[in-house]
Amino acid sequence: MMDLDYVLPLRWDDDSGLDELTAYLRRLGRSVRIVVVDGSPPELFDRHAARWAGLVRHMRPDADLRFANGKVNGVITGMRRAAAEHVVIADDDVRYGEAELARVDALLAEADLVRPQNYFDPLPWHARWDTARVLLNRSFGADYPGTFGVRRSTFLEMGGYDGDVLFENLELIRTVRAHGGRECRPRDLYVRRLPPDPARFWSQRVRQAYDDLAQPARMAFFLAVLPALAAGVLRRRHGAVLAGAGLAVGVAELGRRRAGGRRVFPFTTALFAPVWLLERATCSWLALAARSVRGGVPYAGRRMRTAAHSARRLGARTQGVGSGSVGALNPAGRCEPSQNGLADERPQRHSATVLRPGSMTTPS
């Protein structure tokens, strides 16, 4: 067994996937120690406790954690209970193999945060659609996965991260960077992910677009797509419109080919790039309206205004400027002590991911 802990924040409203998840946890338990932080309703929590007795450490999120984003409550609770220095944090739809876990463990010897690459398997039509997002992200840098490897000492030293944001994955990445942590982005470290059902896929469209409010340049690009498309159609520049669609496919194909991606991303996924761009362009305007008119998007019975904090603000918090910093509150610290692809990034002023029913992950 590896000296590696696996933290799974969980909140389900139904147990339709319980048998499959239990089988996965049983396989996983042969390689790592597992901490499941379960925010499910009482009847489901009790059922999980009975099924996983002796298999995982199963607990509620700590009562002192009241972040609006429930996943962060689960992550911080799990990091408090972890015993190993190297910890994998993963959503309930992520499926590691032993080789991928071993590689994350090895990379954490040099990095504070490891950012693998998820891929969907199986691939229904809506997963192919969303894979276009993954490929475009890979073309310009790295995708935002539903799992990270994290050094526990770094996590505790920085005091965890703010959970009153929608895009909690970006918040974690930026917080690690703001504290001088080193991020590793191995684009060839592929970790399987289960696709959502179509209803969940559709329900997440605007919320995913809202995440881009934390990346203004990206948001500005998507807001410009619809006006540019309308201008092209009205002026009957159909060739330019088709050229733009072809360019999107070409860029996605570059992302598909990076770091051996063709072995997990079929060619058809790149063909969905124009469709995904049109979807994101439309939903970006809806997200902007939600921010301007309604003050945010609904999430777990609350309305979330902040997608993620800017790197500049997190850097100021790290230096002790301002108030209410996560580092000052140190929610993660209230507990007992317990190479390749490495991006040595200095602190920068800098999910999906899609969801299964009941999942707490925010897509991007």
N, C-alpha and C positions, 0 to 999 in steps of 0.2 A: 504493500500500500504506500502511495506517495504521501509525503508530509505536506499535504495540500487540503485546504478546506473549501467547501462548495456551499455558497450561500444562495438559497432560493427564496426570494420574496414572493408570496402567493396571496391572492385574494380571488376566490371563485364564488360565483353565484349559483353554479350547478356543478355536478360531479360527472358530467358526461365523459370527461377524459381521465377519470381516476384510475381505471385499470391500466391504461397505457402509461401514465405518469408513474404509477407504482412499479411497473416492470422496469422502467428506465431507472428509477431510483435504486432498485435492487441491483441492476448492473453497475450503476455508478458507485454504489457502496463498496464494491470490491476494490476500488482504486483510491477513493478519497473519503474523508469525513464529510457528512452532509448536515447542514443546518437549514431547516425549513421554517421560515417566519410566516405564519399563517394568519391573515386578517379576514378569513372567511367567516360567515355567520356561524353562530354556536353549533347548530346541528351538523353543519359540514365540517367545522373544526373538530368536533368529537369523532366523526366518522374517519377523518384523516388520521387523528391520533391513534385510533384503533388499528387502522390498516398499516401504519408506519411504525408501530411500536417495535423498538429494537433495531430499526432500520436507519432512522434519522433522529437528530435532535429536533423536536417539534415544539414550537412555542408561539405565543402571541407577540405582536410588536410591543415594545416597552411602553408603558403608560405615559412616560414623560415626553414621548415624541408625538407631536401633534401637527406635523407638517401637512399641508393640503394635499401633497402628492404622497399617497400611501405607500408607493413603492420605496421611497426614500426612508420612511419609518422602518420598513422591513429590512432594507440594506444596512442601516445603522445598527439596528438590533442584532442582526446576524454578525456584523463585524465586531460588535462587543463580545459576542460569544465565541468567535473563532479562536482557535488555539495556534494555528500555523501562521507564519509570517506571510506566506503566499496564499492568496484567497481568490477563488473564481466567483464572480457574481453573475448569475444567469437568470433570465426570465423563464417562465414555466413552459415555454414552447421551444426552448433551446435544447439540443440533443448532442452532447459531447461524446466522442470516443476516447479511448485511453490514450491514443497517440496525440490527439489535440490537447488533452489535459497536460500530458508530459511536456509538450512544447511550450504551453503557457507558463508552466512551472519553471522551465529553463530560462525563458525570456525574462521572467521576473527577477532573475539573479542580477540583471543589469538595468532593468527598467522599474519605474514606480507604477506604471499603468500599461497594460497590454490590451490592444484593441484589435481583436480578431475580425474575420469577415464571415458574416452569415450568408447562407444560401438556403432557398426553400426546396424542400423535398418531402412530399410530392409537389408537382407543379400544375395545379389547376389554372384556368385562364387568368383569374385575378392575381395569382401569385406571379405569373409571367408578367402581367401588367406592372406589379409593384417591383419586380426585379429590374425593370428598366430604370427605376430610381437608383437602385444599387449600382448599376453599370455606369450611369452618368456620374454618380458620386466618385466612383473609382477612377473615372477618366480625369477628374480634376483634383484628386487627392485620395481620400479614404471615406468609406461608408461609415454610418453610425450603427453599430451592431446592438443586439440585445444581450450582450455579455461582455464582461471585462475581466482581466486579471489585475489584481491590485495588491500592492504591498500593504500589509496591515499596519505596520509602523508608520508609514507615510499617511495613511488614512486617519489614524488616530492623532498624529501630530498636527494635521491640518484641521482637525475638529470635525471631520465629516464634510458634508456639503449641504447647501440650502435646499430644502424640500418644498418650498413654496413657489415652485416653478413648474411649468408644464414639460419642458424639454430637459428632463433630469439627467439624461446621458451627456448632453453638451455641458450642463452645469458641472458634472463630475469631472469631465475632461478639463474644462477651463480652471476649475479649482485646483486640480493637481498641478497644472502648468503655472498658475499664479503662485504656488508655493515652491516653485523651482523644481518640480518633479519632472522626470524624464518619461516621455510617452513612446511606446513602441507600436508601430503600425505594420505588422506583417501581413501584407495583402494576400499572401499565399497560405495563410492559416485559416482554412475553411471549416466552419462549424455549422452543422445542419440545423435547420429551423423548420418547425411545422407551420404550414400556412394556416391562416384564419379561415373561418367560414365566410361566404360572400356577404352575409348581413353585417358582420363585424368589419369586413373590409370597407364597405360603403360608409359605415358609421364613422370611420376615422378620417375621411378625406379632408374635411375642413380643419380638424384638429392637427393633422400632420402639417398642413400649410401654415397654421398658426405658429408652429415651431420656427419658421423662417423669419419671424419678427426679431429673433435673437441674432440673425445674420443679415444686416440691412442690405448689403450689396446683392446678396442672393435674392432677397425679397424684391428689391427694385427690378432685377432682371425678370422675375416671374410676372410682376405687375405690368411690365412693358410688353409682354408677349401678346396679350389680347389686342391692345391698340395697334400693334404692328401687323398682326394677322388681319384685323378689320381693314386697315389701310390697304393692305395688299389685295384683299378681295374686292373692295370698293373700286380700286383703280384697275382691277382686272389684271393684276400682275400674278397670274396663277403660276407662272414658271418660278417666280421668286418664292411663292408659298411652298411649292413642291420641293424646291431646292433646300428651303429651311427644314422641311420634314426629312429630307435625305441626309442633311447635315446632322440632325439629331440622331438618326440611326447610325451614322458613321461614328459619331462621338461615343455612343453607347457600345458600339462594337470594339472600339479601342479599350474601353473599360473591361469588356468581356475578355479580351485577349491578355490583359495585364496579369502577370504573375500566375500564368497557367489557369486562368479563369474558365477557359473553354471546357475544362473537365467537369465543372459543376453548373455552368450557365449555358444552356442550349442557345443556338443561334436565334431562335424565334423570340427570345426575350429582348434582344436588341431592337426587333421590329416594333415593339410596343413603345419605344421612346417618344415618338410624336404624340401618341395617345396620352402618355403620362404627362408630358409637358403641357398639353391642352388642359388636362384635369387640374394640374397644379396651378396653372395660370388662372383658371376660373376660381378655384378654391382660395387662392391668395387674396383676391378681391373680397371674397366672403369673409376671410379671416380678418382682413383689415377693417371691414365693416363691423365685425363682432368686437374688435378692439375699440373702435371709435364710438360706436353707438351703444353697445351693451357692456362695455368695460371688460371684455374678456370672453373666454369660451367656457361652457359648462364642463365640469370634471368632478366626478364622484360627489354630486350634490352641491358643489360649490362652483363659483365662477373664477377661473384662473386668468389673471391679467398678464403676468410676466412669463414670457417663454423661457428665457434664461438670462442671467445677469451678464453684462459685458465684462470682458477680460479686464478692462480698465477699472471697473468698480471692484471686481474681485481682488485686483492687485492693490487697490487702496485699502481694502479690508485687511489684506495680509500685512500691510504696513501699519495697521492700527488706526487708519484714518476713517472717520465717520463712526457710526454706531450700529449696533444690531448685527455685527458680523458673525458668521458661523464659527469662525475661529475663536471669537471671544466667548460665545455661548458654549463651544466645545461639546456638542451633544454626543459625539462618538467617544469622547474621552471619559465618560462616566461609567467606567467598567474596570474590571481587574486587568492587570497587565497580561497579559498573556505570554541582441547580437545581430542577430541578423534582423534587419528592418527597424533598427533602433533609431528613433528620431530624437536627438539630444536637443530639445527645444528649451530655450530660456523662457522665463515667465513672459507671457504675451498679453498685450492689451487687446485680446482677441474677442426609431422606437425616428421594426419595426418590424421604427419597426411596426409591424401590424400586430394586432392583438387577437388572442383567443378569447372566448367568452369568459369574463371575469378577470382577465389579466390586467395588471396594473401598469404595463409598459406603455410609454408614450412613443409613437412612431415619429419618424423624421423624414 
